[in-house]
């Protein structure tokens, strides 16, 4: 295959650059997450051959998810000779990267420095789904561990800097900076001189304070200044000048950098480590059109900390807790993933975690908090309902209360009369971080899609947590949306679905199914809240619709039989991913024969890197394949995960994990958009969400859709 030969050529050239080829475990991702905690703290190392260097930390600049360089440099000086271990500064030779490994929260590089010293560089982006205080902090760690590898002792110093490029997407913007010590922590702060609240340039934020710090001590030195000046100071002397450049200037004017150096002294075979932390503090997070009109919501961390410096200092000192939690989280994901779907499945889900959570931001106060989500890379919408839907399985696995925090602002806006349409809104704002709603009702029109999504997710949250009060609170709005589905779901009008890039189409089989499952979900909502007449009515309608759907949407004369892309188009097919909602909610609404039919059919249409989304194109969606795999038979499930894992390691795409790619070439689709870094990859956790949902229904005494209790 051309893809594989291209990837092999890239690895060979990268290996020549650093001296030997690195191993990659469990795979070489298209881009490696370095510091990924929010839509704005999202720095990666591109690896795929479309523009990456094969997965090596040295020899290439790290970049923001959207592609702009976020300068991050690492140097090491051993016995007077300087080498580069991160970034692409002019001058020093690069170290030899021998291995790379990723877990759900960590990216770990192992380096050999001229056969003298071993380095282990660990990037840790903590995930605390059940600890809102820690999860609200937009900071990330880098730990640098060094030991002699040749049996001798060596004089070693390490250096790292970040550039002002982190502070703004406008490289002509003027940046200010400062250096501070507080207790055991020393750090640079920098920010855009003219703060532009709730504003972005090229998806980078234009406001807030950036921090880069390490431990204080006699062996630590600092310096700010032009990139070449600060790095040369370290290369020549093994330390920095402990001075600050006072010439505040544009990012692209003699590129200001903020350097930190640590003299490790004489290093033997016992390792010594230095910890660094990077991140962003924005006191105001979101503009939100809620019950009281448009208000500015603070970042949730402001409820716990007086200011950005105190938050950063806490984070830096919290490393032991963060590291222990990460190890526990990584172990749980690894064990659960391996047990559920084997190593191929774990390869997929462990790469998806940081990306999924990295599109979110906690806001509000401890009295009333929210979770906001950015539709990264596709159009930047806030709280896109059909992006939350594929994202939400990771929340069902980790903490379902986070799903409530995502749904709350959508309900609040619409129930306070801020949205005029009778169907569910598509999103809360045209571009993050402005969740200012659509009072004119002119958001992207996906009415059937979003009504179904809201009903399914709201019931999923209630089942998982036994929060029946939530269903009662929003009953009128849920019933309103169900009325729309009753009118429109059986024979869908010409419209777009969540796969809007594929175009508009009437009578979409899978879209119709989502609407029907939404109606059946409402029957469960009505039953749980004591509205027995509504429950009987919606259950009857849903049953009538699914009976008709099996005639309208299945190619009965095909061999093998399968559902169609649209009614009557028997020579077409597509991924029936909306079937997942029936299994997630335990409705037992769609006959098992449909599950079995689709599972068998997918094995007949697979390409090298997956099953196409539908017959119009050869591209596919990784999230929807995960939904299909979760409800398929074992052979089909294994096929999906094997294809996805193979694609991750072979793709030439060079951005954070794409959910849209070509099943034949493995590259971005030639006839579709370029999606990267999107939170929809939380859908990879679909299989792990199902047994948790089943257990929750049993624990909470919630019957399956057929009236039986969930099995243990």
C-alpha positions as CSV (number, residue, x, y, z in Angstrom):
1,X,0.0,0.0,0.0
2,X,1.2,3.5,-0.8
3,X,0.1,4.7,2.7
4,X,2.3,2.1,4.4
5,X,5.3,2.8,2.2
6,X,4.9,6.5,2.8
7,X,4.7,6.0,6.6
8,X,7.7,3.7,6.4
9,X,9.7,6.3,4.5
10,X,8.7,9.0,7.1
11,X,9.9,6.7,9.9
12,X,13.1,6.0,8.1
13,X,13.9,9.7,7.6
14,X,13.0,10.5,11.2
15,X,15.1,7.7,12.4
16,X,18.1,9.0,10.4
17,X,17.6,12.4,12.0
18,X,17.8,11.0,15.6
19,X,20.1,8.1,15.0
20,X,17.8,5.1,15.4
21,X,14.1,4.3,15.0
22,X,11.8,4.7,18.0
23,X,9.3,2.1,19.1
24,X,5.7,3.1,19.6
25,X,3.4,1.5,22.1
26,X,0.6,0.7,21.6
27,X,0.7,2.6,18.3
28,X,2.2,5.7,16.6
29,X,-0.7,8.1,16.8
30,X,-1.3,10.7,14.0
31,X,-0.5,13.3,16.6
32,X,0.8,12.9,20.1
33,X,-1.0,14.7,23.0
34,X,1.5,16.8,25.0
35,X,-0.6,19.3,27.0
36,X,-4.3,18.7,26.4
37,X,-6.8,20.0,29.0
38,X,-9.2,22.4,27.3
39,X,-10.0,24.0,23.9
40,X,-7.2,26.4,24.5
41,X,-4.6,24.3,26.3
42,X,-4.3,21.8,23.5
43,X,-0.7,21.3,22.3
44,X,0.3,18.2,20.3
45,X,3.3,16.8,18.3
46,X,2.3,16.0,14.7
47,X,3.3,12.5,13.7
48,X,1.6,11.5,10.5
49,X,3.3,11.9,7.1
50,X,1.0,14.6,5.9
51,X,3.2,17.0,7.8
52,X,4.4,15.3,11.0
53,X,7.9,13.9,11.7
54,X,6.9,10.3,12.5
55,X,6.3,10.8,16.3
56,X,9.6,12.2,17.5
57,X,9.7,14.9,20.2
58,X,12.8,16.5,18.9
59,X,13.3,18.0,15.4
60,X,9.9,19.5,15.1
61,X,7.9,22.2,16.9
62,X,4.9,21.2,19.0
63,X,1.7,22.8,17.7
64,X,-1.8,23.9,18.8
65,X,-4.5,21.5,17.6
66,X,-5.4,23.8,14.7
67,X,-1.8,23.7,13.5
68,X,-0.1,26.9,14.6
69,X,3.2,26.5,16.4
70,X,3.2,26.7,20.2
71,X,6.9,26.9,20.7
72,X,8.1,24.5,23.4
73,X,11.8,23.7,23.6
74,X,13.9,21.2,25.6
75,X,17.7,21.1,25.8
76,X,20.1,19.0,27.8
77,X,23.8,19.8,28.5
78,X,26.0,16.8,29.3
79,X,29.6,17.3,30.1
80,X,29.6,20.7,28.3
81,X,27.8,19.5,25.1
82,X,24.2,20.5,24.4
83,X,21.5,18.4,22.7
84,X,17.9,19.0,21.8
85,X,15.2,16.7,23.3
86,X,12.1,18.8,22.3
87,X,11.3,21.3,19.6
88,X,13.5,22.4,16.7
89,X,15.9,25.1,17.9
90,X,18.8,26.0,15.7
91,X,22.2,24.5,16.7
92,X,22.3,21.5,19.0
93,X,22.2,17.9,17.7
94,X,19.0,16.0,18.6
95,X,18.9,13.1,21.1
96,X,18.1,9.6,20.1
97,X,14.5,8.8,20.9
98,X,14.3,5.1,21.6
99,X,10.6,4.6,22.6
100,X,7.3,6.3,22.9
101,X,4.2,5.0,24.9
102,X,0.8,6.5,25.5
103,X,-1.8,5.8,28.1
104,X,-5.1,7.5,28.7
105,X,-3.5,10.5,30.6
106,X,0.3,10.2,29.7
107,X,2.6,10.5,26.7
108,X,6.0,9.0,27.6
109,X,9.2,9.5,25.6
110,X,12.5,7.7,26.3
111,X,15.7,9.3,25.0
112,X,19.3,8.2,24.7
113,X,21.8,11.1,24.9
114,X,24.9,10.1,23.1
115,X,25.1,6.8,24.9
116,X,25.9,8.7,28.1
117,X,22.5,9.6,29.7
118,X,19.0,8.3,29.6
119,X,16.0,10.6,29.7
120,X,12.4,9.9,30.3
121,X,10.0,12.8,29.5
122,X,6.4,12.3,30.7
123,X,3.6,14.6,29.7
124,X,0.7,14.2,32.1
125,X,-2.7,15.8,31.4
126,X,-4.7,14.8,34.5
127,X,-8.3,13.8,34.2
128,X,-10.5,14.0,37.3
129,X,-14.1,13.3,36.2
130,X,-15.4,13.1,39.8
131,X,-13.3,16.0,41.3
132,X,-14.6,19.3,39.8
133,X,-12.1,21.4,41.6
134,X,-9.1,19.6,40.1
135,X,-10.9,19.1,36.7
136,X,-11.5,22.8,36.5
137,X,-7.8,23.6,36.4
138,X,-6.5,24.2,32.9
139,X,-2.9,23.1,33.6
140,X,-0.7,20.2,32.6
141,X,2.6,18.6,33.8
142,X,5.9,17.7,32.1
143,X,8.3,15.5,34.2
144,X,11.9,15.1,33.0
145,X,13.8,12.2,34.5
146,X,17.6,11.8,33.9
147,X,20.1,9.1,34.8
148,X,23.5,8.0,33.6
149,X,23.4,5.0,31.2
150,X,27.1,4.1,30.8
151,X,28.1,3.4,34.3
152,X,29.9,6.8,34.8
153,X,28.9,10.1,36.3
154,X,28.1,13.1,34.1
155,X,27.7,16.8,34.7
156,X,24.1,17.5,33.5
157,X,21.8,20.5,33.2
158,X,18.4,20.7,31.6
159,X,16.6,23.6,30.0
160,X,13.1,24.2,28.7
161,X,11.2,27.2,27.4
162,X,7.8,28.1,26.0
163,X,7.3,31.0,23.5
164,X,4.8,33.8,23.5
165,X,3.1,32.0,20.6
166,X,0.9,30.3,23.3
167,X,-0.7,33.6,24.2
168,X,-2.5,34.6,21.0
169,X,-3.3,33.4,17.5
170,X,-2.4,36.8,16.2
171,X,1.4,36.7,15.9
172,X,1.5,40.5,15.7
173,X,-0.1,40.9,19.1
174,X,2.0,42.5,21.8
175,X,2.6,40.3,24.9
176,X,3.6,41.2,28.4
177,X,5.3,38.9,30.9
178,X,6.7,38.6,34.4
179,X,8.6,36.2,36.6
180,X,7.5,35.2,40.2
181,X,8.6,32.9,43.0
182,X,6.1,31.9,45.6
183,X,7.1,29.3,48.2
184,X,8.5,26.3,46.4
185,X,7.3,27.4,43.0
186,X,9.0,29.6,40.4
187,X,7.1,30.6,37.3
188,X,6.8,32.9,34.3
189,X,3.5,34.5,33.5
190,X,2.6,36.0,30.1
191,X,-0.4,37.3,28.4
192,X,-1.7,39.4,25.5
193,X,-1.2,43.1,26.4
194,X,-4.6,44.0,25.1
195,X,-7.0,41.4,26.4
196,X,-9.9,40.5,24.1
197,X,-12.4,38.8,26.3
198,X,-14.4,35.9,24.8
199,X,-12.4,36.2,21.6
200,X,-10.3,33.9,19.4
201,X,-7.9,34.2,16.5
202,X,-7.4,31.0,14.5
203,X,-9.1,29.2,17.5
204,X,-6.5,30.3,20.0
205,X,-7.8,32.4,22.9
206,X,-7.0,36.1,23.1
207,X,-7.4,36.5,26.8
208,X,-6.2,35.0,30.1
209,X,-2.8,34.5,31.8
210,X,-0.4,31.7,30.8
211,X,1.9,30.1,33.4
212,X,5.1,28.1,33.0
213,X,6.9,27.0,36.1
214,X,9.1,24.6,38.1
215,X,10.5,24.2,41.6
216,X,12.6,27.0,43.2
217,X,16.1,26.3,44.5
218,X,19.8,27.3,44.1
219,X,20.1,24.9,41.1
220,X,17.3,26.6,39.2
221,X,17.8,29.7,36.9
222,X,15.5,31.6,34.7
223,X,15.5,34.1,31.9
224,X,13.1,35.8,29.5
225,X,14.1,37.3,26.1
226,X,14.6,36.6,22.5
227,X,14.6,32.9,21.7
228,X,18.1,32.7,20.3
229,X,19.6,34.8,23.1
230,X,18.1,32.8,26.0
231,X,18.9,29.4,24.4
232,X,22.5,30.5,23.6
233,X,22.9,31.5,27.2
234,X,22.1,28.0,28.3
235,X,24.2,26.3,25.6
236,X,27.2,28.4,26.5
237,X,26.9,28.3,30.3
238,X,24.6,25.5,31.4
239,X,22.4,28.0,33.2
240,X,20.4,31.2,32.7
241,X,21.1,34.8,33.7
242,X,18.2,35.3,36.1
243,X,17.1,38.4,34.2
244,X,14.0,39.5,32.5
245,X,13.6,41.2,29.2
246,X,11.6,44.4,29.7
247,X,10.9,45.1,26.1
248,X,7.3,43.9,25.7
249,X,6.7,43.3,22.0
250,X,4.9,41.4,19.3
251,X,5.0,37.6,19.4
252,X,6.9,37.6,16.0
253,X,9.3,40.3,17.0
254,X,12.5,38.5,18.1
255,X,10.2,35.8,19.5
256,X,10.1,36.2,23.3
257,X,10.6,32.9,25.2
258,X,10.4,32.1,28.9
259,X,13.2,29.9,29.9
260,X,13.8,27.7,33.0
261,X,17.0,25.7,33.6
262,X,18.0,23.2,36.3
263,X,21.6,22.2,37.1
264,X,21.3,18.6,38.1
265,X,25.0,18.5,39.0
266,X,26.8,15.1,38.9
267,X,24.3,12.5,37.6
268,X,24.9,8.8,38.1
269,X,22.8,5.7,37.5
270,X,20.2,6.8,40.1
271,X,17.6,8.9,38.3
272,X,16.8,12.5,39.2
273,X,13.8,14.3,38.0
274,X,12.5,17.9,37.4
275,X,8.9,18.8,37.2
276,X,7.4,21.6,35.0
277,X,3.9,22.8,34.6
278,X,2.2,24.8,31.8
279,X,-1.3,26.2,31.6
280,X,-3.9,28.9,31.3
281,X,-6.0,30.9,33.9
282,X,-9.0,32.7,32.6
283,X,-11.2,34.2,35.3
284,X,-14.2,34.5,32.9
285,X,-14.9,31.4,30.8
286,X,-18.1,31.8,28.8
287,X,-20.8,34.2,27.8
288,X,-24.1,32.4,28.3
289,X,-27.6,33.3,27.4
290,X,-29.5,31.6,30.3
291,X,-32.5,32.2,32.4
292,X,-31.5,35.8,33.1
293,X,-30.3,36.7,29.7
294,X,-26.7,37.0,28.6
295,X,-24.3,36.8,31.5
296,X,-20.5,36.2,31.9
297,X,-19.8,32.9,33.7
298,X,-16.6,32.6,35.7
299,X,-14.3,29.6,35.3
300,X,-15.2,27.2,38.0
301,X,-11.7,27.2,39.4
302,X,-12.4,30.7,40.7
303,X,-14.7,29.2,43.3
304,X,-11.8,27.4,44.8
305,X,-8.9,29.8,44.3
306,X,-8.4,33.5,44.8
307,X,-6.5,34.0,41.5
308,X,-4.5,32.4,38.8
309,X,-1.2,32.3,40.7
310,X,-2.8,30.5,43.7
311,X,-4.4,28.0,41.3
312,X,-1.2,27.3,39.5
313,X,0.8,27.0,42.7
314,X,-1.8,24.5,44.0
315,X,-1.6,22.5,40.8
316,X,2.1,22.3,40.8
317,X,2.2,21.1,44.4
318,X,-0.6,18.6,43.7
319,X,1.6,16.4,41.4
320,X,1.7,13.4,43.7
321,X,-2.1,13.3,43.9
322,X,-2.5,14.0,40.2
323,X,0.1,11.3,39.3
324,X,-1.5,8.7,41.6
325,X,-5.0,9.4,40.2
326,X,-3.7,9.2,36.7
327,X,-2.1,5.8,37.3
328,X,-5.4,4.5,38.8
329,X,-7.4,6.0,35.9
330,X,-5.0,4.6,33.3
331,X,-5.1,1.2,34.9
332,X,-8.9,1.1,35.0
333,X,-9.2,2.1,31.4
334,X,-6.6,-0.5,30.4
335,X,-8.2,-3.3,32.4
336,X,-11.7,-2.5,31.3
337,X,-10.7,-1.9,27.7
338,X,-8.7,-5.1,27.4
339,X,-11.5,-7.1,28.9
340,X,-14.1,-5.6,26.7
341,X,-12.4,-5.6,23.3
342,X,-8.8,-6.6,23.6
343,X,-5.7,-4.6,22.8
344,X,-7.0,-3.1,19.6
345,X,-9.9,-1.6,21.5
346,X,-7.6,-0.2,24.2
347,X,-5.4,1.4,21.5
348,X,-8.4,3.3,20.4
349,X,-9.9,4.4,23.7
350,X,-6.7,5.3,25.5
351,X,-5.9,7.7,22.7
352,X,-9.4,9.2,22.8
353,X,-9.7,10.2,26.4
354,X,-7.6,13.4,26.6
355,X,-8.9,14.6,23.2
356,X,-12.5,14.1,24.4
357,X,-12.2,15.9,27.7
358,X,-9.9,18.5,26.1
359,X,-12.8,20.1,24.3
360,X,-14.6,21.0,27.6
361,X,-14.5,23.7,30.2
362,X,-16.1,23.8,33.6
363,X,-17.8,27.2,34.4
364,X,-20.1,28.8,36.9
365,X,-19.9,28.5,40.7
366,X,-20.1,25.7,43.2
367,X,-23.7,26.6,43.7
368,X,-24.5,26.3,40.0
369,X,-21.9,24.8,37.7
370,X,-21.9,24.0,34.0
371,X,-19.8,22.1,31.5
372,X,-19.3,23.7,28.1
373,X,-18.1,22.0,25.0
374,X,-16.5,23.3,21.9
375,X,-17.2,21.7,18.5
376,X,-13.5,21.7,17.7
377,X,-12.3,21.9,14.1
378,X,-15.7,21.5,12.3
379,X,-17.3,24.9,13.0
380,X,-16.5,25.9,16.6
381,X,-20.1,25.9,17.9
382,X,-20.8,25.8,21.6
383,X,-22.8,22.8,23.0
384,X,-23.6,21.2,19.7
385,X,-26.2,18.6,20.5
386,X,-25.1,16.2,17.8
387,X,-21.5,16.4,19.0
388,X,-22.5,15.8,22.6
389,X,-24.4,12.7,21.5
390,X,-21.3,10.9,20.2
391,X,-19.2,12.3,23.0
392,X,-21.4,11.2,25.9
393,X,-20.4,7.5,26.2
394,X,-17.2,8.5,27.9
395,X,-19.2,10.4,30.5
396,X,-21.5,7.4,31.0
397,X,-18.3,5.5,31.8
398,X,-16.5,8.1,34.0
399,X,-19.2,10.4,35.6
400,X,-22.7,10.8,34.2
401,X,-23.2,14.0,36.2
402,X,-21.0,15.7,33.7
403,X,-23.6,14.9,31.0
404,X,-26.1,16.7,33.1
405,X,-23.8,19.7,33.3
406,X,-23.7,19.7,29.5
407,X,-27.5,19.4,29.1
408,X,-28.4,22.0,31.7
409,X,-27.5,25.1,29.7
410,X,-29.4,23.7,26.7
411,X,-32.5,23.2,28.8
412,X,-32.1,26.5,30.6
413,X,-31.8,28.5,27.4
414,X,-34.8,26.9,25.7
415,X,-37.1,26.7,28.8
416,X,-36.6,30.4,29.5
417,X,-38.1,31.3,26.1
418,X,-34.8,32.2,24.5
419,X,-35.4,29.9,21.5
420,X,-38.5,30.2,19.3
421,X,-38.6,26.8,17.5
422,X,-40.7,23.9,18.8
423,X,-37.9,21.4,18.1
424,X,-34.6,21.2,19.9
425,X,-31.8,23.7,19.1
426,X,-28.7,22.5,17.3
427,X,-26.2,24.5,19.5
428,X,-25.9,27.2,22.1
429,X,-23.8,29.6,20.0
430,X,-22.2,30.0,16.7
431,X,-18.7,30.1,18.1
432,X,-17.1,29.2,21.4
433,X,-16.8,30.7,24.0
434,X,-20.0,32.7,23.2
435,X,-23.0,30.6,24.2
436,X,-25.3,33.4,23.4
437,X,-28.0,31.3,21.9
438,X,-30.1,31.7,18.8
439,X,-33.1,33.9,19.8
440,X,-33.9,34.2,16.1
441,X,-34.1,30.4,15.7
442,X,-31.6,30.5,12.8
443,X,-29.2,27.9,14.1
444,X,-28.2,25.0,11.8
445,X,-31.5,23.1,11.2
446,X,-31.2,19.5,12.3
447,X,-34.6,19.1,14.1
448,X,-35.2,15.4,13.9
449,X,-31.5,14.7,14.8
450,X,-31.4,17.0,17.9
451,X,-34.8,16.1,19.3
452,X,-33.8,12.4,19.2
453,X,-30.4,13.1,20.7
454,X,-31.8,15.2,23.6
455,X,-34.4,12.6,24.5
456,X,-32.0,9.7,24.4
457,X,-29.3,11.5,26.4
458,X,-31.6,12.9,29.0
459,X,-33.1,9.4,29.7
460,X,-29.6,7.9,29.7
461,X,-28.5,10.3,32.4
462,X,-31.6,9.6,34.5
463,X,-31.2,5.9,34.2
464,X,-27.5,6.0,35.1
465,X,-28.0,8.2,38.2
466,X,-31.7,7.4,39.2
467,X,-32.4,11.1,38.9
468,X,-36.0,10.9,38.1
469,X,-36.6,14.4,39.3
470,X,-34.5,15.6,36.3
471,X,-37.1,14.0,34.0
472,X,-40.0,15.6,35.8
473,X,-38.3,19.0,35.7
474,X,-37.9,18.9,32.0
475,X,-40.9,16.9,31.2
476,X,-42.8,19.5,29.2
477,X,-39.9,20.3,27.0
478,X,-39.2,16.6,26.4
479,X,-42.8,16.0,25.5
480,X,-42.8,19.0,23.1
481,X,-39.8,17.5,21.3
482,X,-41.5,14.1,21.2
483,X,-44.5,15.7,19.5
484,X,-42.2,16.9,16.8
485,X,-40.8,13.4,16.3
486,X,-44.3,11.9,16.2
487,X,-45.0,14.2,13.3
488,X,-41.7,13.8,11.5
489,X,-39.8,10.7,12.3
490,X,-41.6,8.0,10.3
491,X,-41.1,9.6,7.0
492,X,-38.3,12.1,7.4
493,X,-38.3,15.2,5.1
494,X,-35.3,16.1,3.0
495,X,-32.9,17.3,5.6
496,X,-29.4,17.0,7.0
497,X,-28.4,14.7,9.9
498,X,-25.3,15.0,12.1
499,X,-23.3,13.9,9.1
500,X,-24.2,17.2,7.4
501,X,-21.0,17.1,5.3
502,X,-22.5,14.1,3.4
503,X,-25.4,16.3,2.2
504,X,-29.2,16.5,2.6
505,X,-31.4,13.5,1.9
506,X,-35.0,12.6,2.4
507,X,-36.3,9.4,4.1
508,X,-33.0,8.6,5.8
509,X,-33.3,5.2,7.4
510,X,-30.9,5.7,10.3
511,X,-32.2,9.2,11.0
512,X,-35.8,7.9,11.1
513,X,-34.7,5.2,13.6
514,X,-33.2,7.8,15.9
515,X,-36.5,9.7,16.0
516,X,-38.4,6.5,16.7
517,X,-36.0,5.6,19.5
518,X,-36.6,9.1,20.8
519,X,-40.3,8.5,20.9
520,X,-39.9,5.2,22.7
521,X,-37.5,6.9,25.1
522,X,-40.2,9.4,25.9
523,X,-42.6,6.5,26.7
524,X,-40.0,5.5,29.4
525,X,-39.7,9.0,30.6
526,X,-43.5,9.2,31.0
527,X,-43.6,5.8,32.8
528,X,-40.8,6.8,35.2
529,X,-42.5,10.1,36.1
530,X,-46.0,8.6,36.6
531,X,-47.5,9.9,33.3
532,X,-49.1,6.6,32.4
533,X,-51.4,7.9,29.6
534,X,-48.5,9.5,27.8
535,X,-46.4,6.4,28.3
536,X,-49.1,4.2,26.7
537,X,-49.6,6.7,23.8
538,X,-46.0,7.1,22.9
539,X,-45.2,3.4,23.3
540,X,-48.0,2.6,20.9
541,X,-46.9,5.1,18.4
542,X,-43.3,4.0,18.6
543,X,-44.3,0.3,18.1
544,X,-46.4,1.2,15.1
545,X,-43.5,3.1,13.6
546,X,-40.8,0.5,14.1
547,X,-43.1,-2.1,12.5
548,X,-43.4,0.1,9.4
549,X,-39.7,1.0,9.5
550,X,-38.7,-2.7,9.1
551,X,-40.5,-2.7,5.7
552,X,-39.5,0.8,4.6
553,X,-35.8,0.7,5.6
554,X,-34.6,-2.8,5.0
555,X,-33.6,-4.2,1.6
556,X,-35.5,-7.4,1.9
557,X,-34.4,-8.7,-1.5
558,X,-30.7,-8.1,-1.0
559,X,-28.2,-10.9,-0.3
560,X,-27.4,-10.4,2.5
561,X,-30.3,-8.3,3.8
562,X,-29.4,-4.9,5.3
563,X,-30.8,-1.5,6.1
564,X,-30.7,1.1,3.4
565,X,-29.3,4.6,3.3
566,X,-32.8,5.9,2.5
567,X,-36.2,4.2,2.1
568,X,-36.6,2.4,-1.2
569,X,-32.9,2.8,-2.2
570,X,-32.2,-0.9,-2.0
571,X,-28.8,-0.7,-3.6
572,X,-27.5,1.6,-0.8
573,X,-26.4,1.0,2.8
574,X,-24.9,2.9,5.7
575,X,-23.7,2.4,9.3
576,X,-26.8,2.0,11.4
577,X,-25.2,3.7,14.4
578,X,-28.4,5.1,15.9
579,X,-29.4,1.6,16.8
580,X,-27.0,2.1,19.8
581,X,-29.6,4.3,21.6
582,X,-32.0,1.3,21.8
583,X,-29.3,-0.8,23.5
584,X,-28.0,1.9,25.7
585,X,-31.4,2.6,27.2
586,X,-32.3,-1.1,27.5
587,X,-35.5,-0.4,25.5
588,X,-35.5,-3.8,23.7
589,X,-37.5,-1.8,21.1
590,X,-35.7,-2.8,17.8
591,X,-35.9,-6.6,17.2
592,X,-32.7,-8.5,17.8
593,X,-32.9,-9.7,14.2
594,X,-32.0,-6.2,13.0
595,X,-28.9,-6.2,15.2
596,X,-27.9,-9.6,13.9
597,X,-28.6,-8.7,10.3
598,X,-26.5,-5.5,10.4
599,X,-23.7,-7.2,12.3
600,X,-23.4,-9.9,9.6
601,X,-23.7,-7.4,6.8
602,X,-20.8,-5.1,8.0
603,X,-18.4,-8.0,7.5
604,X,-19.2,-8.1,3.8
605,X,-18.5,-4.4,3.1
606,X,-15.3,-3.7,5.0
607,X,-12.4,-1.9,3.4
608,X,-8.7,-1.8,4.6
609,X,-9.3,0.7,7.3
610,X,-12.9,0.3,8.2
611,X,-16.5,0.2,7.0
612,X,-17.7,3.2,4.9
613,X,-20.2,5.6,6.5
614,X,-22.6,4.9,3.5
615,X,-22.5,4.2,-0.2
616,X,-22.1,7.8,-1.3
617,X,-18.4,7.9,-0.3
618,X,-15.5,5.7,0.8
619,X,-14.9,7.7,4.0
620,X,-16.1,6.7,7.4
621,X,-16.6,8.0,11.0
622,X,-14.6,6.5,13.8
623,X,-17.2,7.4,16.4
624,X,-20.0,5.8,14.5
625,X,-18.0,2.7,13.8
626,X,-17.5,2.5,17.6
627,X,-21.2,2.7,18.1
628,X,-21.8,-0.1,15.6
629,X,-19.1,-2.3,17.1
630,X,-20.5,-1.9,20.6
631,X,-23.8,-3.6,19.6
632,X,-22.4,-6.1,17.1
633,X,-21.5,-9.8,17.3
634,X,-18.0,-10.7,18.5
635,X,-16.5,-11.2,15.0
636,X,-17.8,-8.0,13.7
637,X,-16.8,-6.1,16.8
638,X,-13.2,-7.5,16.5
639,X,-13.2,-6.4,12.8
640,X,-14.2,-2.8,13.7
641,X,-11.6,-2.5,16.4
642,X,-8.8,-4.1,14.4
643,X,-9.5,-1.7,11.5
644,X,-9.5,1.3,13.8
645,X,-6.3,0.3,15.6
646,X,-4.5,-0.4,12.4
647,X,-5.6,2.9,11.0
648,X,-4.3,4.8,14.0
649,X,-0.8,3.4,13.5
650,X,-0.8,3.7,9.7
651,X,-2.6,6.9,8.8
652,X,-0.8,9.7,7.1
653,X,-3.1,12.3,8.8
654,X,-1.0,14.5,11.0
655,X,-3.4,16.1,13.4
656,X,-5.1,15.0,16.6
657,X,-7.2,11.9,16.0
658,X,-9.7,12.4,13.2
659,X,-13.1,10.9,13.3
660,X,-13.5,11.2,9.5
661,X,-11.1,9.4,7.2
662,X,-11.0,7.4,4.0
663,X,-11.3,3.7,4.5
664,X,-9.2,2.9,1.5
665,X,-6.3,5.4,1.7
666,X,-6.4,6.0,5.5
667,X,-5.9,9.7,4.8
668,X,-8.3,12.6,5.2
669,X,-11.2,12.2,2.7
670,X,-10.5,13.8,-0.7
671,X,-14.2,14.7,-1.0
672,X,-15.0,15.8,2.6
673,X,-13.9,18.1,5.4
674,X,-10.8,17.8,7.6
675,X,-11.9,16.9,11.1
676,X,-9.3,16.7,13.9
677,X,-9.3,16.9,17.7
678,X,-13.1,16.6,18.0
679,X,-14.7,15.4,21.3
680,X,-16.8,12.9,19.4
681,X,-14.1,10.4,20.0
682,X,-15.6,10.0,23.4
683,X,-17.9,7.7,21.5
684,X,-15.1,5.1,21.5
685,X,-16.3,4.3,25.0
686,X,-19.7,3.1,23.7
687,X,-18.9,-0.5,24.5
688,X,-17.8,0.2,28.0
689,X,-20.9,2.4,28.6
690,X,-23.3,-0.4,27.9
691,X,-22.7,-2.8,30.9
692,X,-22.5,0.2,33.2
693,X,-25.9,1.4,32.0
694,X,-27.3,-2.1,32.5
695,X,-26.0,-2.4,36.0
696,X,-27.4,1.1,36.8
697,X,-30.9,0.1,35.7
698,X,-30.7,-3.0,37.8
699,X,-29.4,-1.1,40.9
700,X,-32.1,1.6,40.5
701,X,-34.9,-0.8,39.8
702,X,-35.6,0.5,36.4
703,X,-37.1,-2.1,34.1
704,X,-36.1,-2.8,30.5
705,X,-38.3,-1.5,27.8
706,X,-40.1,-4.8,27.7
707,X,-41.0,-4.6,31.3
708,X,-38.4,-7.1,32.6
709,X,-35.7,-6.1,35.1
710,X,-32.2,-5.6,33.9
711,X,-30.0,-8.6,34.3
712,X,-27.0,-8.4,36.5
